[in-house]
Amino acid sequence: MIPFLRIRSAACAALVAFAVAAPDMVAAAPSKLPALERLVRAADDGALPALLAAQRTFQDGPYADRMAYLKLLRRAYQDRGNAADAARVCDHIVDLAREQGDALNIALGRLGTYDRKLGPERTAALAALNALDVQYANLHESEFMAALQQAYGDVYLNLGQLDFALSHYLKALDLARQHPELLAPTVNGLRVSIARVYVHKNAPEKSLAMLALIDETGGKLGPWLVVRKFVNEGIAYRIRGDMVRARAAQQKAQVVAHAHGLLEQEAKALSNIADTWLATGNYVEAERAARAALPVAERSGNPGVPLFARVNLGFALIGQGQVAAGRKHVDAVLAEQRALNLLPDLGRVLADKSEMLEKVGLIRPALQALQEERKVVATIEAAEREDMLKVLQDQFDAQRRAIQIEYLRRENALKDEEIRKRRRWQLFASASAGMALLLCGFVWRLYRRSESTSARLSDMNEELAYHSTHDALTGLLNRRSFRDAQAARGGGAGCCFILLDIDHFKSINDRLGHAAGDDVLVEVARRLRACADGHGQALRWGGEEFLVHVDGGEPAAHAALVRALLDAVAGAPVALADGQALDVTITAGALSVPAGAPLDWQHALVLVDEALYRGKRDGRRCAWFGEWDGSGTVAREVRIAAVGAARVADRHAGGVKIGSADGVCAA
């Protein structure tokens, strides 16, 4: 095997330009194409050097051979993860295809560069792809359709619209199966992308099952996709809690990336290895892996990659007792993430920082980190709602443009037919009458399609209105609905605010997986809603926090409701989907506000949040309840503990175990 040949971008561009030029120097030798194609399809390390060495052979050949050569060159660059040079080859494909009026290859070349030079708007790539889709709406070639569906999947995955991404990837996979002769996308490459979607959906079993389907018949994976395959496998095992297999998969990814000079992927794999060591509390090995990742990450050229390695180094040092040095690394990473507006990464690091500082006894900084993380999560949720609305609007606009184009095409056809009818009116009167009926049928059909589109838009608007006020997982009203209701109400007097937080929820996610965490959230929401029914309204406030708002009532009734809410959650274990029974408790803060008190709801929630944290400091599984005395202070604060929470505490003290035979953990 020939080692991977590194070539500077300017040299690559010159070689590609030379490949599509046509000076009279050397005659083409199409007999070389089959051998080169075999190398590319086999993902051979010698494919790219062989293609670059053969570029003079195809400079003066027939159009079909020159185009086939450029497509092989593009695929070879993509297999190496060299997106910039692959995009430059696409530019030459477009130039060459335009000379020949080849619509298919013009579209394919533009599809490889549709997202170039886009602004900061997150949905700009989707808008550009929609425009390209509409422009080539009449192009039904399988090569273009498969690549288009894959591009849609990539765009929706980057937007976090996982269901849309999965739908488009599956369409591309179906086309790739039907047409195994396609050079790209391949069946196995799409399987890697689908497995990545399942990882983002916290469905590790589905991700691993999809990766297990990769075989010889689905196309050989290039080095870049091999690395991505192992990375996805490692993340899936990590979600399952199998750190040994997760680490083994990430080590395989690191070896392949190192062998092929994929610096960014190698650094990410090393950082993922450090992450598995952190999860198991082996801070010495975590530090070793993070320090190995740092120099590779800094050479990768991507400014975001070193942040992952550095934050893992910081957590590893804190875990070993070097708190000051560790916090210096973590805080530096947080500062860069704030400057770059990397909100999802910022939220994750803040949550991990809070947990790590709590482990070493730094409660106040831990709470500060947790409070900032909640603000970041709220900002992300608002941005995601806005993106979802923009995505749906772009989809509707694209469909509307496609309908308009189809209507205009048919309208032009009708006008042409009408002209022909007039010329032959006397000879073909009967035929013209039949054609008129057919045209009426076409117009009626278009009218019915327009009515159907309007109905679909109305349904989409209703669905958007529902999702803007309800939490998608639990079905409870969300923070936005509460804020709007309070703004309309004009104040928070004569009511009670109860803020509740699930105890040790991150530990549940880490030990049992995010699917178990979702089961807990849904069941806790159900119990809170059932308990609050008839008294007040239960909402999901964000993450593992819930809010119960009671409009009216006396302090004694409010206190009784707080105790009932605590007991509703702690009174019986939560049954998980895999059969485990999990003891769950909550901590709460509550404030009873008498009618006529000059206290707005924002101020009330600040006081309730402070009461909640007081409950956490007191050992959780309880609530602090206060009454607003109307003079600007909270009076008659009492600590409330539910009977069910006490039973759970007794079981914890006795070392009771929970879980199934193949997955037991301490409660």
Backbone hydrogen bonds, N-H to C=O, Kabsch-Sander energy under -0.5 kcal/mol:
donor,donor_aa,acceptor,acceptor_aa,energy
6,R,4,F,-0.6
12,C,8,R,-2.3
13,A,9,S,-2.6
14,A,10,A,-2.0
15,L,11,A,-2.4
16,V,12,C,-2.5
17,A,13,A,-2.5
18,F,14,A,-2.1
19,A,15,L,-1.7
20,V,16,V,-1.2
21,A,17,A,-0.8
25,M,23,P,-1.7
32,K,29,A,-2.3
33,L,30,P,-1.4
35,A,31,S,-0.5
36,L,32,K,-2.3
37,E,33,L,-3.0
38,R,34,P,-2.1
39,L,35,A,-1.8
40,V,36,L,-2.3
41,R,37,E,-2.9
42,A,38,R,-1.7
43,A,40,V,-1.7
44,D,39,L,-2.4
47,A,44,D,-1.9
50,A,46,G,-2.1
51,L,47,A,-2.3
52,L,48,L,-2.5
53,A,49,P,-2.3
54,A,50,A,-1.4
55,Q,52,L,-0.8
57,T,54,A,-1.3
58,F,54,A,-0.7
58,F,55,Q,-0.8
59,Q,56,R,-0.9
61,G,58,F,-0.6
66,R,62,P,-2.2
67,M,63,Y,-2.6
68,A,64,A,-2.2
69,Y,65,D,-2.3
70,L,66,R,-2.0
71,K,67,M,-2.1
72,L,68,A,-1.9
73,L,69,Y,-2.3
74,R,70,L,-2.5
75,R,71,K,-2.2
76,A,72,L,-2.3
77,Y,73,L,-2.1
78,Q,74,R,-2.4
79,D,75,R,-2.4
80,R,76,A,-1.0
81,G,78,Q,-1.6
82,N,77,Y,-2.5
83,A,81,G,-1.3
86,A,82,N,-1.8
87,A,83,A,-2.2
88,R,84,A,-1.7
89,V,85,D,-2.0
90,C,86,A,-1.7
91,D,87,A,-1.7
92,H,88,R,-1.5
93,I,89,V,-2.1
94,V,90,C,-2.3
95,D,91,D,-2.2
96,L,92,H,-2.6
97,A,93,I,-2.5
98,R,94,V,-2.3
99,E,95,D,-1.4
100,Q,96,L,-0.9
101,G,97,A,-0.7
101,G,98,R,-0.6
102,D,97,A,-2.5
103,A,101,G,-1.0
106,I,102,D,-1.8
107,A,103,A,-2.5
108,L,104,L,-2.4
109,G,105,N,-2.4
110,R,106,I,-2.4
111,L,107,A,-2.1
112,G,108,L,-1.0
112,G,109,G,-0.6
113,T,110,R,-1.5
116,R,113,T,-1.7
118,L,115,D,-0.8
124,A,121,E,-1.6
127,A,123,T,-2.1
128,A,124,A,-2.4
129,L,125,A,-2.3
130,N,126,L,-2.7
131,A,127,A,-2.2
132,L,128,A,-1.9
133,D,129,L,-2.5
134,V,130,N,-2.6
135,Q,131,A,-2.3
136,Y,132,L,-1.7
137,A,134,V,-1.6
139,L,136,Y,-1.7
140,H,138,N,-0.9
145,M,141,E,-2.7
146,A,142,S,-2.6
147,A,143,E,-1.5
148,L,144,F,-2.6
149,Q,145,M,-2.4
150,Q,146,A,-2.0
151,A,147,A,-2.3
152,Y,148,L,-2.4
153,G,149,Q,-2.2
154,D,150,Q,-2.3
155,V,151,A,-2.4
156,Y,152,Y,-2.7
157,L,153,G,-2.1
158,N,154,D,-2.1
159,L,155,V,-1.5
160,G,156,Y,-0.6
160,G,157,L,-1.0
161,Q,156,Y,-2.2
162,L,160,G,-1.5
165,A,161,Q,-2.3
166,L,162,L,-2.7
167,S,163,D,-2.2
168,H,164,F,-2.1
169,Y,165,A,-2.5
170,L,166,L,-2.3
171,K,167,S,-1.6
172,A,168,H,-2.4
173,L,169,Y,-2.5
174,D,170,L,-2.1
175,L,171,K,-1.9
176,A,172,A,-2.6
177,R,173,L,-2.2
178,Q,174,D,-1.8
179,H,175,L,-1.6
182,L,179,H,-1.9
188,N,218,G,-2.8
190,L,186,T,-2.0
191,R,187,V,-1.8
192,V,188,N,-1.9
193,S,189,G,-1.6
194,I,190,L,-2.7
195,A,191,R,-2.4
196,R,192,V,-1.8
197,V,193,S,-1.7
198,Y,194,I,-2.2
199,V,195,A,-1.8
200,H,196,R,-2.0
201,K,197,V,-1.7
202,N,199,V,-1.6
203,A,198,Y,-2.8
207,S,203,A,-1.9
208,L,204,P,-2.7
209,A,205,E,-2.3
210,M,206,K,-2.1
211,L,207,S,-2.2
212,A,208,L,-1.9
213,L,209,A,-0.6
213,L,210,M,-1.1
214,I,211,L,-1.3
218,G,215,D,-1.1
219,G,216,E,-1.0
220,K,41,R,-0.8
224,W,79,D,-2.4
226,V,222,G,-2.4
227,V,223,P,-2.3
228,R,224,W,-1.9
229,K,225,L,-2.5
230,F,226,V,-2.2
231,V,227,V,-2.5
232,N,228,R,-2.6
233,E,229,K,-2.2
234,G,230,F,-2.6
235,I,231,V,-2.4
236,A,232,N,-2.4
237,Y,233,E,-2.3
238,R,234,G,-2.0
239,I,235,I,-2.4
240,R,236,A,-1.7
241,G,237,Y,-0.7
241,G,238,R,-0.9
242,D,237,Y,-2.3
243,M,241,G,-1.3
246,A,242,D,-2.0
247,R,243,M,-2.6
248,A,244,V,-2.1
249,A,245,R,-2.3
250,Q,246,A,-2.2
251,Q,247,R,-2.3
252,K,248,A,-1.8
253,A,249,A,-2.1
254,Q,250,Q,-2.3
255,V,251,Q,-2.2
256,V,252,K,-2.2
257,A,253,A,-2.5
258,H,254,Q,-2.4
259,A,255,V,-2.2
260,H,256,V,-1.3
261,G,258,H,-1.1
262,L,257,A,-2.6
263,L,261,G,-1.5
266,E,262,L,-2.4
267,A,263,L,-2.6
268,K,264,E,-2.1
269,A,265,Q,-2.3
270,L,266,E,-2.3
271,S,267,A,-2.3
272,N,268,K,-2.4
273,I,269,A,-2.0
274,A,270,L,-2.1
275,D,271,S,-2.0
276,T,272,N,-1.8
277,W,273,I,-1.8
278,L,274,A,-2.2
279,A,275,D,-2.0
280,T,276,T,-1.2
281,G,278,L,-1.3
282,N,277,W,-2.2
283,Y,281,G,-1.4
286,A,282,N,-1.8
287,E,283,Y,-2.2
288,R,284,V,-2.0
289,A,285,E,-2.4
290,A,286,A,-2.3
291,R,287,E,-2.6
292,A,288,R,-1.7
293,A,289,A,-1.6
294,L,290,A,-1.6
296,V,292,A,-0.7
297,A,293,A,-2.7
298,E,294,L,-2.3
299,R,295,P,-1.3
300,S,296,V,-0.7
300,S,297,A,-0.8
305,V,302,N,-1.2
308,F,304,G,-0.8
308,F,305,V,-0.7
309,A,305,V,-1.1
310,R,306,P,-2.6
311,V,307,L,-2.4
312,N,308,F,-1.6
313,L,309,A,-2.0
314,G,310,R,-2.3
315,F,311,V,-2.3
316,A,312,N,-2.3
317,L,313,L,-2.2
318,I,314,G,-2.3
319,G,315,F,-2.4
320,Q,316,A,-1.1
321,G,318,I,-1.8
322,Q,317,L,-2.4
323,V,321,G,-1.6
326,G,322,Q,-2.4
327,R,323,V,-3.0
328,K,324,A,-1.7
329,H,325,A,-1.5
330,V,326,G,-2.3
331,D,327,R,-3.0
332,A,328,K,-1.7
333,V,329,H,-2.0
334,L,330,V,-2.5
335,A,331,D,-2.1
336,E,332,A,-1.9
337,Q,333,V,-2.6
338,R,334,L,-2.3
339,A,335,A,-2.2
340,L,336,E,-2.5
341,N,337,Q,-0.6
341,N,338,R,-0.7
342,L,337,Q,-2.4
343,L,341,N,-1.7
346,L,342,L,-2.7
347,G,343,L,-2.8
348,R,344,P,-2.0
349,V,345,D,-2.4
350,L,346,L,-2.3
351,A,347,G,-2.2
352,D,348,R,-2.4
353,K,349,V,-2.7
354,S,350,L,-2.5
355,E,351,A,-2.1
356,M,352,D,-2.6
357,L,353,K,-2.8
358,E,354,S,-2.0
359,K,355,E,-1.7
360,V,356,M,-1.4
361,G,358,E,-1.2
362,L,357,L,-2.6
363,I,361,G,-1.4
366,A,362,L,-1.6
367,L,363,I,-2.6
368,Q,364,R,-2.3
369,A,365,P,-2.4
370,L,366,A,-2.1
371,Q,367,L,-2.6
372,E,368,Q,-2.1
373,E,369,A,-2.2
374,R,370,L,-1.9
375,K,371,Q,-1.7
376,V,372,E,-2.3
377,V,373,E,-2.6
378,A,374,R,-2.3
379,T,375,K,-2.1
380,I,376,V,-2.6
381,E,377,V,-2.7
382,A,378,A,-2.1
383,A,379,T,-2.3
384,E,380,I,-2.8
385,R,381,E,-2.2
386,E,382,A,-2.1
387,D,383,A,-2.8
388,M,384,E,-2.6
389,L,385,R,-2.2
390,K,386,E,-2.2
391,V,387,D,-3.0
392,L,388,M,-2.6
393,Q,389,L,-2.3
394,D,390,K,-2.7
395,Q,391,V,-2.5
396,F,392,L,-2.4
397,D,393,Q,-2.8
398,A,394,D,-2.6
399,Q,395,Q,-2.5
400,R,396,F,-2.7
401,R,397,D,-2.7
402,A,398,A,-2.4
403,I,399,Q,-2.3
404,Q,400,R,-2.5
405,I,401,R,-2.7
406,E,402,A,-2.4
407,Y,403,I,-2.6
408,L,404,Q,-2.7
409,R,405,I,-2.5
410,R,406,E,-2.3
411,E,407,Y,-2.8
412,N,408,L,-2.7
413,A,409,R,-1.9
414,L,410,R,-2.4
415,K,411,E,-2.3
416,D,412,N,-2.4
417,E,413,A,-2.2
418,E,414,L,-2.3
419,I,415,K,-2.1
420,R,416,D,-2.0
421,K,417,E,-2.3
422,R,418,E,-2.3
423,R,419,I,-1.8
424,R,420,R,-1.3
425,W,422,R,-1.1
428,F,424,R,-2.6
432,S,428,F,-2.4
433,A,429,A,-2.1
434,G,430,S,-2.0
435,M,431,A,-2.4
436,A,432,S,-2.3
437,L,433,A,-1.9
438,L,434,G,-2.0
439,L,435,M,-2.6
440,C,436,A,-2.2
441,G,437,L,-2.0
442,F,438,L,-2.0
443,V,439,L,-2.7
444,W,440,C,-2.7
445,R,441,G,-2.3
446,L,442,F,-2.5
447,Y,443,V,-2.3
448,R,444,W,-2.5
449,R,445,R,-2.3
450,S,446,L,-2.1
451,E,447,Y,-2.2
452,S,448,R,-2.4
453,T,449,R,-2.3
454,S,450,S,-2.1
455,A,451,E,-2.2
456,R,452,S,-2.3
457,L,453,T,-2.2
458,S,454,S,-2.2
459,D,455,A,-2.3
460,M,456,R,-2.5
461,N,457,L,-2.4
462,E,458,S,-2.2
463,E,459,D,-2.4
464,L,460,M,-2.6
465,A,461,N,-2.4
466,Y,462,E,-2.1
467,H,463,E,-2.6
468,S,464,L,-1.8
469,T,465,A,-0.6
469,T,466,Y,-1.3
470,H,466,Y,-1.1
471,D,476,L,-3.6
475,G,471,D,-1.8
477,L,538,A,-0.8
478,N,469,T,-2.1
479,R,540,R,-0.5
482,F,478,N,-1.7
483,R,479,R,-2.6
484,D,480,R,-2.5
485,A,481,S,-2.2
486,Q,482,F,-2.7
487,A,483,R,-2.1
488,A,484,D,-2.0
489,R,485,A,-2.0
490,G,486,Q,-2.4
491,G,486,Q,-0.7
492,G,599,L,-0.9
494,G,594,P,-1.3
495,C,593,V,-1.7
496,C,550,V,-2.4
497,F,591,L,-2.2
498,I,548,V,-2.2
499,L,589,G,-2.9
500,L,498,I,-0.5
500,L,546,F,-3.1
501,D,587,T,-2.8
502,I,544,E,-1.8
503,D,585,T,-2.4
505,F,502,I,-0.9
508,I,504,H,-1.4
509,N,505,F,-2.0
510,D,506,K,-2.6
511,R,507,S,-2.7
512,L,508,I,-2.7
513,G,508,I,-0.6
513,G,509,N,-1.6
517,G,513,G,-1.7
518,D,514,H,-2.4
519,D,515,A,-2.0
520,V,516,A,-2.3
521,L,517,G,-2.4
522,V,518,D,-2.5
523,E,519,D,-2.3
524,V,520,V,-2.8
525,A,521,L,-2.3
526,R,522,V,-2.1
527,R,523,E,-2.4
528,L,524,V,-2.6
529,R,525,A,-2.5
530,A,526,R,-2.4
531,C,527,R,-2.5
532,A,528,L,-2.6
533,D,529,R,-1.3
535,H,532,A,-2.5
536,G,532,A,-3.0
537,Q,549,H,-2.6
539,L,547,L,-2.8
540,R,477,L,-2.3
541,W,539,L,-0.7
541,W,545,E,-1.5
542,G,545,E,-1.4
545,E,542,G,-2.3
546,F,500,L,-2.8
547,L,539,L,-2.4
548,V,498,I,-2.9
549,H,537,Q,-2.7
549,H,547,L,-0.5
550,V,496,C,-2.6
550,V,548,V,-0.5
551,D,549,H,-0.5
552,G,494,G,-1.8
552,G,550,V,-0.8
558,H,554,E,-2.1
559,A,555,P,-2.7
560,A,556,A,-2.1
561,L,557,A,-2.0
562,V,558,H,-2.2
563,R,559,A,-2.2
564,A,560,A,-2.2
565,L,561,L,-2.6
566,L,562,V,-2.3
567,D,563,R,-2.2
568,A,564,A,-2.3
569,V,565,L,-1.5
570,A,566,L,-2.4
571,G,567,D,-2.2
572,A,569,V,-0.5
574,V,582,L,-3.5
576,L,574,V,-0.6
576,L,580,Q,-3.1
579,G,576,L,-1.7
582,L,574,V,-2.9
582,L,580,Q,-0.5
587,T,501,D,-2.4
588,A,622,C,-2.3
589,G,499,L,-2.2
590,A,624,W,-2.4
591,L,497,F,-2.0
592,S,626,G,-2.7
593,V,495,C,-3.5
593,V,591,L,-0.5
597,A,594,P,-1.6
599,L,597,A,-2.1
604,A,600,D,-2.1
605,L,601,W,-2.3
606,V,602,Q,-1.6
607,L,603,H,-1.9
608,V,604,A,-2.3
609,D,605,L,-2.5
610,E,606,V,-1.8
611,A,607,L,-2.0
612,L,608,V,-2.3
613,Y,609,D,-2.1
614,R,610,E,-1.8
615,G,611,A,-2.0
616,K,612,L,-1.9
617,R,613,Y,-2.3
618,D,614,R,-1.4
619,G,616,K,-1.4
620,R,615,G,-2.3
623,A,640,I,-2.6
624,W,588,A,-1.5
625,F,623,A,-0.6
625,F,638,V,-3.2
626,G,590,A,-1.9
627,E,635,A,-2.7
628,W,592,S,-2.7
629,D,627,E,-0.5
629,D,633,T,-1.8
635,A,627,E,-3.6
635,A,633,T,-0.5
638,V,625,F,-2.7
640,I,623,A,-3.6
646,A,642,A,-1.5
647,R,643,V,-1.9
648,V,644,G,-2.1
649,A,645,A,-2.3
650,D,646,A,-2.3
651,R,647,R,-2.2
652,H,648,V,-2.4
653,A,649,A,-2.5
654,G,650,D,-1.8
655,G,652,H,-1.5
656,V,651,R,-2.4
658,I,665,C,-2.0
660,S,663,G,-0.6
663,G,660,S,-1.4
665,C,658,I,-2.2
667,A,656,V,-1.6
